[in-house]
Amino acid sequence: MDSDRLLIWLAIAAAVLAPLGVFLVAYPSLTGAPGRVDTPLVSDRPSREVVVRVGDSELLGEQVSLAHLDSTLVELWVRDELLAQLCRERDLGNPGVASFIQHRAVQTYLRDILLEEALGDVSPPTEAELLTLMSTDSLEFMVERHYFHILVADSATAESIRTRISWGESFQLAAERISLGQKAGIGGDMGFLVGAELSLRGFPEELAHLEGLSEVYGSDQGYHIFLTTETRPLTDTNRVLNSLAGPVLKSRQKEKLDSLLAAARRSFPVEYAEGWR
């Protein structure tokens, strides 16, 4: 099995099948075996309306209503079901892959239902809460620094650039010539920011108090070098409040997700085979 094709199918399962997870318990899979979840997602009433039948598979009116399908999407289901049954008849499908994709689709559907309910209860921070947060560290929240930024793909290049800058090479010219960052065309100039606007984006907290040239910092995006050239008192409180609101909300959502995972782990033990953790 081509791993790239499997990844594509899994992406389809997450993006397309998951919202339609109710289908997966009603249709035979590519293996010919019926789908299964512990709690049925579709009623077993004998009076269920059949919108369309293809071979041994049925699309029910209840499912059409739950998934908000229109006639175009019903026809798409028919087309795909015809092709799936032809694939099964010709014994082309891999039963293991079909079963895994089916399980993964139901898994992501149930996950999203839980997270929609749980994270929907997480309140965004109020202005008063953000102002209280800003008062906890005046250097991080109330002092603006003029930041410049260089982003490169590998650590060796980053260290070499930093060394040259420390010897006197222009940071701005290096950024224009080498940086992959969004501000490269203007010499890496990020403008005046309070340190928290960087630290809440995932950068080390010491950048909030940076004076001069930073060390090299690695991230998922690459390797970063920062420079500050001057400081001034905060001039735009509303900008900082707006910048902080998103990261603070994400932090609260992460705390909620972590608490859900902790509760789940207490109820459902996780055991890895040797060598997989």
C-alpha angles and dihedrals in degrees: 000000000000106000092212091056091049090052090051091051091049090051089052090049091052097042102035113014097042095068087047094046090131088075096061096073093051103048129068110245124234087274092061091244120119119253120253140204126166093242115039112239093200128054117251094218110148090221095066112139116242110217095185136352124207113185106303095344127090133197108209128212089233090057092047089053095046093049095040093234120178126201092273092055091045089055089048089054090051092050093048093045091052090052092045093052091047088051090051092047090054091047092236100133125094106232092207094053092044091052093047094049090048092050092045092053092053090043094055092044093055091042092054092048090054095045093046090056097041100041092043087070093056108103122216114241118271122232089252091054092049092049089051089052091050091053092059095075119018094187092054099041109020103043121073121211126195102239129197123188140201123188123190134169103241137038097233092058091046093051091048092051092047091051092051091048091050088054091055108277113144112263092206094051091047090051092051092048103040115009122110092198125117092249096050093110091061096044096272091294108166094174125226114333136163112242093247090064086068101036092051088055088063101268120132115281092235088073087070088069098034118150113188123330121009131215119255113279124197125213140156088277096054136266123330137203122188134194131190120197106176143002135216138170116277110281103178115043093171092057091053092046090052092046092051098045096073098047092044091052091048089050091053091048090051090051089052092048091048090052091051091050091048091052091047092050090053090054101036117038116220118215122182124202114244113283096021099094 
